[in-house]
Amino acid sequence: MNIVDVDARAFVRFLPGDLLAVFALVLVGTMQHGSLTAERYAGVLVPFLVGWLVVAPLVGAYASEVLESTRSALVLGVASWLGTDFVGQVLRGTDYFPGEADPVFFLVALLFGGLFVAVTRFATLVVVDLTGN
């Protein structure tokens, strides 16, 4: 049994939207706090990108089952965000990245990040249905 089940078709289909969700969440959050500079944005973005790229394949966000079930695609995407948020917050709690592991930020990021991932995954599924790809 593999610890990571990644179907290349699922990876290609969902990764762009998933990354868009992470980039957008960090952009909106950074703008909301009035601290948008390229350096600050990158410093906040990197922990969450690392989190996503580590957690999502382990949770199954790119497993073959996400191609077969809308529910699986959405649930596994949002579940991946939960782990991503945790990893991102832990990394932000170090001296290497700006910010800290604030419990309130964890909850806000969890809610909005999960929403962003669900929206981009749903949009991907709609586009696939419309185009037949």
Backbone as a ProteinNet text record, in pm:
[ID]
protein_1_A
[PRIMARY]
MNIVDVDARAFVRFLPGDLLAVFALVLVGTMQHGSLTAERYAGVLVPFLVGWLVVAPLVGAYASEVLESTRSALVLGVASWLGTDFVGQVLRGTDYFPGEADPVFFLVALLFGGLFVAVTRFATLVVVDLTGN
[TERTIARY]
83.9	0	88.5	57	130.2	76.7	166.6	122.6	60.8	101.3	49.5	-9.4	-137.3	-204.6	-228.6	-146	-161.1	-186.5	-303	-338.2	-298.8	-216	-165.6	-279.2	-386.8	-500.7	-566	-581	-639.5	-546.3	-418.4	-318.4	-325	-325.5	-330	-463.2	-569.5	-702.6	-720.9	-680.2	-713.8	-603	-477.2	-368.8	-377.2	-403.2	-408.2	-511.8	-629.7	-732.5	-696.8	-637.9	-597.5	-493	-395	-291.9	-351.5	-444.2	-512.3	-582.4	-646	-713.3	-614.4	-499	-398.1	-341.9	-307	-253.9	-355.7	-482.9	-587.4	-612.6	-617.6	-639.9	-531.7	-407.8	-297	-300.6	-333.6	-342.9	-450.9	-569.1	-679.6	-644	-589.4	-552.4	-445.3	-345.4	-236.7	-288.5	-374.4	-433.2	-522.9	-599.1	-690.2	-614.6	-494.2	-414	-326.4	-340.5	-266.8	-116.9	-73.7	70	117.1	55.5	88.5	214	321.1	444.2	483.7	566	607.2	675.1	759.5	832.2	737.3	644.1	548.5	458.2	409.1	321.9	392.6	513.8	590.3	614.7	646.3	673.2	552.3	434	311.5	269.5	292.3	250.5	328.3	457.5	543.4	501.9	473.9	433.5	307.9	214.7	91.6	111.8	197.8	230.3	300.8	396.6	465.9	364.1	276.6	173.7	88.1	42.3	-43.7	30	150.9	225.2	264.3	273.9	302.8	174	74.2	-46	-141.8	-168.7	-272.2	-250.4	-129.4	-110.6	-129.6	-91.4	-107.2	-253.9	-333.5	-476.2	-554	-505.1	-572.7	-640.4	-600	-661	-641.7	-543.7	-515.7	-526.8	-599.1	-620.9	-720.1	-720	-809.4	-956.4	-990.3	-1131.3	-1187.9	-1101.8	-1153.4	-1200.8	-1159.2	-1206.9	-1343.1	-1377.7	-1500	-1614.8	-1585.2	-1688.4	-1669.7	-1774.5	-1771.8	-1753.6	-1822.5	-1812.5	-1668.3	-1605	-1465.5	-1374.3	-1394.9	-1310.7	-1321.4	-1442.9	-1463.5	-1416.4	-1454.7	-1419.2	-1268.1	-1203.5	-1058.7	-982.3	-1035.7	-974.3	-981.8	-1099.3	-1116.9	-1039.6	-1039.8	-962.1	-813.2	-767.9	-627.5	-598.4	-695.7	-675	-659.1	-731.1	-717.5	-572.7	-514.7	-374.6	-280.1	-312.6	-229.8	-226.5	-342.3	-351	-266.6	-274.1	-194.9	-45	-0.3	142	184	101.6	132.3	145.8	56.6	61.6	185.5	218	338.4	462.1	471.4	586.4	589	472.2	465.9	505.8	496.1	536.2	686.8	761.6	907.2	963.8	1091.2	1158	1182.6	1150.8	1182.7	1076.2	956.3	846.2	778	719.4	650.7	520.7	482.9	358.6	385.1	277.2	288.2	172	175.5	70	-43.2	-115.3	-225.4	-349.3	-409.6	-527.5	-644	-661.8	-769.4	-740.2	-615.5	-579.4	-594.7	-560.8	-577.6	-723.8	-816.5	-958.3	-1008.7	-965.8	-1006.8	-951.9	-825.4	-764	-829.1	-863.5	-929	-1063.2	-1141.8	-1273.7	-1263.6	-1188.6	-1181.2	-1099.1	-992.5	-914.1	-995.5	-1070.5	-1158	-1261.9	-1316.5	-1413.7	-1350	-1231.2	-1162.6	-1132.6	-1084	-1052.7	-1180.8	-1287.1	-1413.6	-1464.8	-1455.9	-1504.5	-1422.1	-1289.1	-1207.2	-1224.3	-1239.7	-1262.1	-1398.3	-1499.7	-1632.1	-1628.8	-1561.8	-1550.4	-1479.1	-1376.1	-1304.7	-1399.2	-1478.6	-1573	-1678	-1724.8	-1822.6	-1760.5	-1638.7	-1571	-1551.4	-1512.1	-1492.2	-1623.1	-1731.8	-1862.8	-1903.3	-1879.2	-1919.8	-1837.1	-1709.1	-1620.1	-1605.1	-1644.1	-1631.7	-1489.4	-1402.3	-1262.6	-1248.6
-118.3	0	124.8	218.7	345.4	441.3	516	617	736.5	758.1	868.9	812.2	843.8	802.5	927.2	947.8	1064.9	1015.7	1052.6	1023.5	1146.9	1128.9	1242.1	1324.7	1259.1	1333	1422.9	1373.2	1453.3	1567.6	1538.7	1640.3	1755.8	1722.8	1825.4	1900.8	1831.5	1893.8	1988.3	1948.1	2024.3	2115.2	2084.6	2164.7	2313.5	2352.3	2496.9	2571.5	2517.4	2581.4	2581.3	2471.4	2463.7	2570.4	2583.2	2686	2825.8	2845	2974.2	3007	2909.2	2931.2	2975.9	2910.6	2946.2	3085.4	3112.2	3244.1	3353.5	3329	3429.3	3452.3	3345.8	3359.8	3446.6	3418.2	3495.5	3639.5	3659	3795.1	3875.1	3819	3888.6	3917.4	3819.8	3839.3	3944.3	3941.4	4038.9	4179	4191.7	4321.6	4370.1	4278.6	4313.4	4372.2	4326.5	4375.2	4494	4540.8	4659	4640.6	4518.2	4491.6	4428.1	4469	4405.5	4465.5	4390.5	4415.4	4280.2	4279.6	4152.7	4062.7	4121.2	4043.1	3985	4065.5	4018.8	3909.8	3934.5	3836.9	3702.2	3704.7	3580.8	3513.4	3592.6	3536	3468.1	3520.7	3459.1	3342.1	3354.5	3252	3121.7	3130.1	3010.3	2904.5	2939.8	2834.2	2758.3	2829.7	2764.2	2681.9	2728.9	2648.2	2520.1	2530.9	2411.6	2317	2373.2	2291.6	2218.9	2292.4	2230.6	2120.1	2148.4	2051.7	1926.8	1937.7	1821.3	1747.7	1822.4	1760.7	1706.2	1782.8	1743.8	1603.6	1570	1433.4	1325.8	1356.8	1259.5	1237.1	1342.9	1332.8	1265.4	1278.4	1217.4	1317	1443.4	1547.2	1522.6	1439.6	1409.7	1260.5	1189.7	1046.6	1025.4	907.5	878.8	895.1	876.2	886.8	1028.5	1131	1267.3	1291.4	1205.5	1213.8	1147.6	1062.4	983.2	1038	1125.6	1170.3	1318.2	1395.4	1537.8	1552.2	1469.9	1475.8	1451.9	1350.1	1320.9	1436.7	1493.9	1605.8	1721.7	1751.8	1864	1830.7	1715.5	1677.5	1662.7	1596	1576.5	1706.8	1796.1	1927.4	2009.2	2013.1	2089.9	2025.2	1893.4	1823.9	1854.3	1864.3	1900	2039.6	2129	2264.8	2264.7	2181.1	2173.3	2143.4	2042.2	2008.9	2117.5	2178.1	2286.3	2403.5	2439.9	2550.9	2521.3	2399.1	2361.3	2374	2316.5	2323.9	2469.5	2545.5	2686.3	2765.4	2740.1	2812.3	2772	2644.6	2599.8	2667.3	2670	2736.1	2885.7	2948.6	3091.9	3117.6	3017.5	3030.8	3024.3	3004.1	3000.6	3139	3153.9	3281.1	3300.5	3202	3207.2	3278.4	3295.1	3354.8	3463.3	3562.9	3669.1	3618	3679.1	3642.6	3547.3	3495.8	3397.1	3300.2	3197.7	3096	3140.1	3241.5	3297.2	3208.2	3162.9	3075.6	3139.3	3269.4	3336.8	3331.7	3359.3	3352.7	3211.1	3112.9	2973.8	2947.9	2991.9	2968.2	3046.1	3172.3	3252.6	3191.2	3153.7	3092.2	2957.5	2883	2754.3	2772.9	2866.1	2890	2941.6	3049.1	3109.5	3024.9	2962.4	2875.4	2756.2	2696.9	2585.9	2629.2	2748.9	2802.5	2826.6	2887.4	2914.6	2785	2684.1	2555.6	2490.8	2493.9	2434.9	2505.6	2637.7	2714.2	2682.6	2681.4	2654.8	2510.9	2417.6	2278.1	2263	2327.8	2321	2383.7	2497.8	2563.3	2472.2	2403.6	2309	2198.6	2146.7	2040.5	2090.3	2213	2269.7	2285.8	2338	2354.7	2220.2	2120.3	1986.7	1933.1	1951.7	1906	1978.3	2108	2187	2155.2	2128.3	2104.4	1956	1870.3	1726.9	1675.5	1757.3	1714.9	1663.7
0	0	0	-87.4	-92.6	11.9	72.5	168.6	95.9	-29.2	-108.5	-237.7	-259.1	-382	-465.4	-565.9	-652.7	-794.8	-845.2	-983.9	-1064.7	-1165.4	-1243.6	-1303.1	-1343.8	-1400.7	-1296.3	-1175.4	-1067.1	-1029.2	-1027.6	-994	-1094.1	-1221.5	-1326.8	-1322.1	-1294.2	-1293.9	-1176.4	-1056.5	-936.5	-883.1	-910.5	-852.6	-887.4	-1011.7	-1040.6	-954.6	-941.3	-859.4	-712.2	-665.9	-525.5	-494.2	-582.5	-561.6	-571.6	-663.7	-674	-542.3	-481.1	-352.8	-245.3	-239.3	-138.3	-166.3	-291.5	-328	-297.5	-332	-310.2	-161.9	-83.3	60.3	123	91.1	148.3	97.6	-28.7	-83.1	-11.9	-0.5	66.1	211.3	280	420.7	438.8	352.7	362.9	331.9	231.9	199.8	313.4	371.8	480.9	600.1	620.4	733.4	694.4	571	527.8	523.5	501.1	503.2	372.9	261.6	134.4	73.1	85	11.4	-46.8	-147.6	-208.3	-105.4	-23.5	76.8	181.1	229	329.5	270.1	148.9	82.8	68	18.7	1.6	135.9	237.8	369.8	431.7	403.5	455.5	366	236.9	140.8	154.4	168.5	166.3	269	394.9	488.7	446.1	385.5	343.2	215.8	127.4	8.5	49.2	139.5	189.6	252.2	335.3	398.4	296.5	192.6	91.8	16.5	-26.3	-107.5	-28.7	103.5	187.4	224.5	268	324.8	219.1	114.4	17.6	-41.2	-85.7	-137.6	-29.8	94	202	237.2	231.9	264.2	151.6	29.2	-84.8	-176.9	-169.5	-252.5	-401.1	-436.8	-577	-606.2	-521.5	-542.4	-655.8	-711.7	-824.8	-787.8	-661.7	-621.1	-636.3	-637.6	-655	-797.9	-888.8	-1027	-1043.5	-950	-960.2	-877.4	-782.3	-689.4	-655.5	-681.8	-645.3	-495.6	-421.3	-274.8	-229.7	-283.4	-247.3	-284	-402.4	-445.3	-346.6	-304.4	-211.9	-70.3	-20.3	117.1	132.7	39.5	51	29.2	-53.4	-69.4	58.8	118.6	242.7	357.7	364.6	468.7	453.1	328.9	305.7	357.9	343	393.8	545.9	615.5	761.6	799.4	736.5	763.9	716.8	602.9	549.1	644.9	696.8	791.5	915.3	964.8	1081.8	1053	941.5	905.4	884.5	812.4	788.7	917.2	1011.2	1138.8	1220.4	1218	1289.8	1230.6	1098.5	1033.6	1064.6	1067	1099.5	1244.5	1327.7	1467.3	1487.2	1379.6	1387.5	1355.9	1372	1341.1	1192.1	1110.6	968.6	884.2	938.4	863	945.3	876.8	950.6	1012.1	1121.6	1188.8	1302.6	1356.1	1462.9	1449.6	1530.6	1528.1	1620.7	1580.8	1658.2	1642.6	1753.2	1742.5	1665.8	1679.3	1605.8	1455.9	1417.3	1276.3	1224.3	1305.9	1265.4	1228	1312.4	1286.3	1164.3	1151.2	1035.5	907.1	908.4	790.6	761	864.1	844.5	774.1	820.5	763.1	618.9	599.8	466.9	369.1	416.7	330.1	283.4	375.1	337.4	235.1	255.3	160.6	23.6	21.8	-105.4	-180.2	-108.1	-171.8	-224.6	-145	-190.1	-315.7	-318.8	-433.9	-558.7	-546.5	-665.2	-713	-619.6	-661.1	-727.9	-673.3	-733.6	-873.2	-885.5	-1016.5	-1115.6	-1071.7	-1158.7	-1204.3	-1113.2	-1148.7	-1248	-1231.2	-1324.2	-1463	-1468.4	-1597.4	-1665.3	-1588.6	-1644.7	-1700	-1626.6	-1674.8	-1802.4	-1806.5	-1922.8	-2048	-2025.3	-2139.5	-2173.2	-2077.8	-2101.8	-2085.6	-2027.4	-2007.2	-1867.1
[MASK]
+++++++++++++++++++++++++++++++++++++++++++++++++++++++++++++++++++++++++++++++++++++++++++++++++++++++++++++++++++++++++++++++++++++

